[in-house]
Amino acid sequence: MTKFFLILLLGCSLFASESFKETRYIYSIDKEIHYEGEITFAQDSIKIEYTKPTHQIIDYSSEDENAQKKYFYLIVKSIHDDNQVLLNDFFSESADGNATMLLPKELLGDFIKKVRFKKDKNSLEFLQIYMKNDDWIKIETLR
């Protein structure tokens, strides 16, 4: 019986969702767009369910054919899982005040200027991705 509860608890924690708000800045039209939703981390995928301004579900995985979705998955999953090996393969890391700054190496540098994030213990406070085209995305977890 104890094993059953441990497996159930582990399963719930692997697929637990977190509430977040997201701000996207689109440089070409000089406009911010605000979203809210839930993000769920599975072993090989991330599911984002937007609830505001409209309902939409987007799945991300390492097998995605869309390069930008694949890289978004790589960044978010690596930061969430504290996968320093993968982060160091694709980024150089430095401190930026009380946050962490990631500067992309080679391939990711074609799309991304930098990534900035802050974690409090194991919980992500915010993640901001700055794109080469001057767009940016900021995700903040809600507690």
N, C-alpha and C positions, 0 to 999 in steps of 0.2 A: 504494500500500500504506500509506503514511504517513497519508493521508486516512482510510482505513478505520479505523486504530487510534485516530485522534483522534475520529472519530465514535463509535466503540465506547466510548472513555473518557468522552466527554461524555454519552452515553446512560446509562452506568453511574452517573455522578455525579448525573444528574437523578433517577434512580429508586432511589438508594441508600437503604437503610433504616437507621434508628437504633434501638437498644434504649433502652427507657425504663421507668421505674416511675412509677406514678400513684397519688396518694392523693386520695380524694374524701371530703369531710366533708359529712354530711347533717344539717343543724341540727334538723330536725323529729324525728329519732330519736336525736340526739346520738351519732352513730357514724361512724367512719372506715372506709372500704373501700379495700383495697389491690389494685392491678392491676400486671401487667407485660406487656410486649409489644414490638412493633416498629411504628414509624411510617415511612411512605414518602411522600415528596413528589413528585408529578407536576406537570406544568405547570398543570393546571386542577383538581386534586383532591388530597386527602390521604386515605391509607388507613391505618387503625389496625387492627392485628391483635393482639388481646389473647390472651396465652397463659396467664395466671394471673389470677384463680382458675379461670376457665373459658375455653374457646376461643370467641372472637367476633370478627367483622370488621365494622368500621363505616367507611363512605366518607363523606367530606365534600366539598362543592363550593360554588362561588358560586351555582350554580343550584338548590341544595337548597330545597325548599318549606318545610321546617321552619326557622323563623326562628332558633332557638337554634343549630341545627347550622350554618346559614349564617354566623352571627356568630362561632361558634367557628372555622370555616374562615378567615374574614376575619382574625381576630386571629392565629391560629397561622401562617398563610401569610405575612402581612405582617411579623411578627417574624422568621420564618425567612428571608425574602427581603430583609430590611432595607429594606422598602418604606416609607420615611419619608413620602412623599406621602400614601399611603393611611392610615397611622397618624395623621398630622396632621389628616386629614379627620375622623376619628372620635374622636380622643383629644387631650387636652393632656398633655404629657410633662414629667416632672421627675425629678431624681435622688433616690434613696432609699438613702443609704449607698453601697454599691458596686453597687446594682441600679438599674433604671429603673422608674419608676411611671407608669402610664397612667391618667388619669381620663377616663371616657367623656363625650362630648358628646351632647346631645340623644337621638337614637333608642336608642343602646346603653345609655344611662343608665336605661332602663326595665328592663333585665335585669341590668346589671353595675354593681357599686360601683367596682371598680378592678381593674387588672391590674398585676402586678409580675413582672419577669423580669430575668435576668442572662445576658449572653452573654460568652464568652471568645473574642475574635477573631470567628470566624464560627460558633462552636459554641454552641448554647444549653445553659446549665447547668441553669436551671430556669425554669418559667413557672407563675405562680399567678394564677388567676382567682377573684375574690371576687364572688359573686352578691348581688343585692338581698335574696334570701330568707335570707341568712346561710349558704348553702352555699358551699363553695369546692372548687377542683380544683387540685392541684399536680402538675406533670409535671417529672420530673428525668431527664435523659439519663444513660445508663450508658456508661462508657468502658471 
